[in-house]
Amino acid sequence: MSVINYLTTVRFGEGSTAEIGDDLRELGISRAFVITDRGVEHAGLVERALVNVARDLIADIYTDTPSNPTEQAAEAALTRFRASGADGIIAIGGGSPIDLAKAVALMATHDGPFERFAARLGGIPLISAAVAPVIAVPTTAGTGSEVGRAALVTLQDGRKLGFISPHLIPKRAICDPELTYGLPPLLTAATGIDAISHCVETYLSPRDNPPAEAIALDGLRRAVTHIETAVAEPEHITARREMMMAALQGGLTFQKGLGAIHAISHPAGGLDQPALHHGMLNAVLMPHVLRFNESAAPAKYDALRNALELPPDGDVAGYFDQLNVTLELPRSLSAMGLPREAIPQVVEGALNDHSAATNPRTLTRDHVEDLVKAAY
């Protein structure tokens, strides 16, 4: 097991969940509120993750996390959190339980309407170190939310907004690849592409952060090398470990910001119906956005070709289009079930999403409309 300190403390390796009890003590958490979802609970992963945690340290377990976190779910979990007498949170699952945990940790310690803390509404400086401590235990290799500074939450009025602060980074990330063994092939593919999209978009972000760019390129290499094996062989030890590291690295690079892929996938994923998987949305959008952005960052595209082992004139966008085919992921928004009438709402949401600001090529309304229609 490795202990890594970069933005936060990460325990990485098989069996690392055995140390959660130590983390609770180190963080001064005497009663932990567990946030997860029913699928994770039914798979027995909550019990496996907490097997070495004394029962009297668990205040309550909230399992009603929706597929995309909502303000309503955060308020429901907050009520349970307060009633349980908890002083910290353990989030177990994919990005949704972890993001919901961040929202609850914020709401439990900061007064006022939740939306006032959203990044697009000037809320970043309003989030203080008072945020309740969170321990994040990912059960998928994709979102990187276990080390990310953001929570994506759909508000009651339907807006999907980002809540961003270094204080929202979980105090501990427990990355145990064993929790991903047996993850179904389609979910492995979708979450793996999510991790890849993070590495690609953060690398292409125009912000200057060479350490983050190095991490992004290394994570990309790991992911493209091992994703097909992880999908085909769900309990392949090396592939699962490398995919979890790639997902972690994608999260560690979030400091650079994302881009048009996420600017569009965030509002699309915030729709009430249908519930669209974030990683699959990113998979569909990535080839189109990569074609759009290439002229703005030619040197970085050369570096991507090198990471992907493509020839000097290789088609980066085409590489990911073919990867989607190989992984049997959807190749259009219409195939995913996005209603055509939702396109204007998605476009508007993308233009107002915090990720739009760090796309390497400036986004106009016409650009976003063209991208969404091309992906449709």
N, C-alpha and C positions, 0 to 999 in steps of 0.2 A: 504494500500500500504506500502511496505517496501522499505527502501533505504539502500542498501548494498554497502560497500566499501571493495572489495577484488580484487586487481589488477586494477580495475576501478570502476566507480560508476554505480550501477544497480538500476533502478526503476522497481520493480516487483509487479505485481498485476493488477486486473481488473481495467481498466480506467486509467492506468499509462501513456497512450499516451497524456493525457490532459496536462502533464507537459513538453512536448517537447519545447514549447515556452520559458519556464523558462530555459531549458538547453541551448538553443541557446543564450540567453542573458548571462548566466553564462560563456559560452565558448567564448564569444565575436564574435559569428558568426552573421554577419549582412545580409548576402545573402547566403542562403543554396541551394546547388545543390542536387537534389534528384535522387538517383539511385535505380531503381526497375526493374521489368520485366513486360511483357505485361499481363501475367496471373494474377499477383498481382493487376495490375491496373484495369483489366477488372472485377475482383472480388470486386472492390470498396474499397480495403484495403488501398490504398494510400490516398484517400479522408478521410476515417475514421481515419487514423493515424494522419493526418494533420488538422483535423477539427478545432482545437483551435489555429492553427498557422496563424498569419497574412499573407495575400497573398503577401504583399510586401517583406516578408522575404524569399520567394521562388524564386530563380533565374531562375531555369529551371528544367525540369523533364526528365530524360533519362530512356527510357523503353526497350531498345534493348539488355538487358543483356541475353547472351546465357545460355543454361542449365548448361554448364561448362565454367567458365570465361576464356577468351582468351586475349592474348596481343593485338590482333586487336580491340576487343571490348573496352579494356581499353584505347587504343589510340583514338578511336572514342569518347568515353565519355570524355577524357581529353580535346579534342578540344572544345567540348561543354562547359565543365567546365570553361575553360579559357575565352571563348567568352561571357559567362554569367556574368562574374565579381564576381563569387562566392568566398567565403573565408572559406567554410566548406561544409561538405557533410552529408546528411541524407540518410542512406541505409535502404530500406524497402523491406523485402522479406525473402527468405531462404538464405542458405549459398552462393549462386551464386551472388546475388546483393551485399551482404555484403563483400564478397571477392573482387569483382570488385571495390567496393568503396575504399577498402584498397589500391588496386593497383593504382587507380587514385590519391588518397591522397599522395602516395609515388612518383609517376611520376611527379606530379605537383610541387614538392618541392625538387627533387633531380635530378641532371644532370647526363647524361651518358646513355648508353644502359641499358634498363630495366633489362636484364638478369644478369648484374653484381651484382645486389642486391639479387640474389637467394642464399638460405642458402648453397646448395651443391657447389656453386661456390665461397664461402668465402664472401658472401655479408652481413652477419648479422651485423658486426661492421660498415658497411658503411651507415646503416640506422640511421638517427639522429632524434632528437626530433622535427625537422622542419616539419615532416609529418603533412599535413592538418588535422584538427580535424574532426572526424567522429562520428556521432550518429547512432547507429545500432538499428533497430526496426525489430526483427524477426517475421515472420508470419507463421513459422512452428516450431515445437518442435523437433529439431534434431541436427543441425550442431554445435551449441555452438559457432559459429563464432562471435557472438555479444560480446563475452568476450575473444576470442582467439587471440593469437599473430601472427597467420599465415594467409597468403592468398595463395591459390592454384590456379595457373594460367598456362594455356597451351600457350607456346610460339609459335611464327610463324613457327618455325621448327618442331613443334609437341611435344616437350618435355613438360611434366607437372611438374612444379617445385614449391617448397615451398619458399615463401618469409616470413622470420620470424624475428620478433623484438618486444620487449615490446612496442616500439613506434607505432606499428601497431594495438595495442589493441584499440578499439573504446573508445573515451573519455566518452561516455555514452552508456549504454545498456538499452533500454526501452522494458521490457518483459511483454506484456499485453496478457494474455491468451485468451481474447475475440477475438483477431485477428486470432486465430486458430479454432474458432468455425466453423463447417461446412466443414473443410478440408476433402477431399474425403478419404474414408477408406484406399485405397491402399497407398496414399501419407502419411496418418497418420502412417500406419504401417512401411513404408520404412524410414521415418524420425525418427520415434521412435526407430527403430532398430539402426539407426545411432547413436542416443544418447546413447543407451545401449553399442554399440561397443566402444564408447569413454570411458565410465566408466570402461569397462572391460580391454581395452588395456592400459589405463593409470595406472590402478591399478597394472597390471602385469609388467609394465615397471620396469627395475632394478634400475632406479634412486631412490635415497633416499629422499622421501618427504612425511612424515607421514600425515601432514594436507591434502595434495592433495589426498592421499589414502583414508582418512576418507570421504572426499567429494565424491570420486568416488564410494565407497561402498554404501553410502546413496543414491546417484543418481541412482545406479543400482536397489536398493530395490524399490524406488519410481516407476521407469520405468516398471519393471516386474510386479508390483502390479497393475498398471493402464493402461498399453498399450492396453490390450484386450478390456477394457471398452471404451477407447477413440476411438478405431476403430469401435466398434459396435454402440456407441452412440456419434455421432460427436459433440453434444453440451452439453455433460455431464460436468458440471462446475468443479467438483473435479478432474475428470480424466484429463481434459485439463490443469488445473492448475498444477497438479503434473507432467504431462509430460513436461510442459514448464520448471518447476524447474529442472527436471532430465536432460533436454538438457542443461540448464544453468550450472548445476554442471559438466556435461561432459566437457564443455568448460573451466570451472575454473580449471580443472585438467590437461589441456594440457601441463602445465609446466613440467610434468614428461616425455613427449614424448609418442608416440604411438607404433605401432609394425607392424607385417607382414600383418595383415588385411589391414591396410591403405597403407603400402608400395606397395601392389599389386593393391588395388582398385584405387589408384591415377593414375597410367599409364593406367589402363583399362578405367577409366573415362575420360582420356585425348584423346582417339581416336576420330578422326573426325566423323567416322561412324562405328557402330551405336552409338548414344548418350546414354550412360549407366548411370542409376541413381546411385549416390554414395551410398545412404543408402541401396539400393537393392544389390549392389556389396558386401557391408560389411556383409549383411545378409547371402549371399551365402558362403562367405569366412570364416565367424566366426567359425562354427563347425570344419572345417578342420584345421584352425590355432590353435584352442584351443586344439585339440588332439595332434598336433605337439609340443606345448609348455609345456604340463603338466609336463613332467619330469624335466623341468628346474625350476619349482616354486611350489613344492608340498604343502607347507604351505599356499601359497596364494590361491591355488585351494580349500583348506579346507575352507578358508574365503569366497570364492565365493559360495561354497555349502551352507554355513550358510546363506549368503545373499539371495540365491535362495530357501532356505528352502528345500534343498535336504538332503537325508541321508548321513552318512559319506562316503559311497562308491558310491554316486550318480554320474552319468555321466554328467559333466558340458557341454561338447560339445553336447551330445545328447539332453540336455534340450533346447539348442538354435535351434537345428535341428527341434525339435518338435514345438517350438514356430514359426518357419518359416512356418511350415505346418498349424498351427492354424490361422496364420495371412494371409494365402494364398499368401505368397511371393514366388518368384522363388527359386528353390533349386539347380540350376546349372548355370554356366556361359553360357553354350550352350543354355539353355532355355531363357536366357536374350538376346541372339543374338550375343555374342562375336564370331567373326570368328576364326576358328582354326588356320588360318595362322597368326593371330595377337598374338598368344601366345609368340613367341620369343621376340617381341617388349615389351609385358607386363612384361616378366621375366627380361629383361634388365633394363626396367624402375624401377622395384621393387628393384633391387640390388643397384640402384643409388638414390633411394628415401631416404629423410632424416629420415623417420619413421623406416627404416630398422635397424638403429643403436641402437634403444631402444627396440627391440624385446628381450624377456627374453632368447631366445635361439639363438645363432649365426646363421645367415642365409648364406648358401652357394648357388651357382647357382643350384646345384642339388636339394637342399631343396625347393627352390622357384619353380623350374620346377615341382617337385612332387606335391606341394601344388596347383599350377594352374591346373595341369592335373587332380588331384583328384576332384577339384571343377568344372571342365569342364563337 
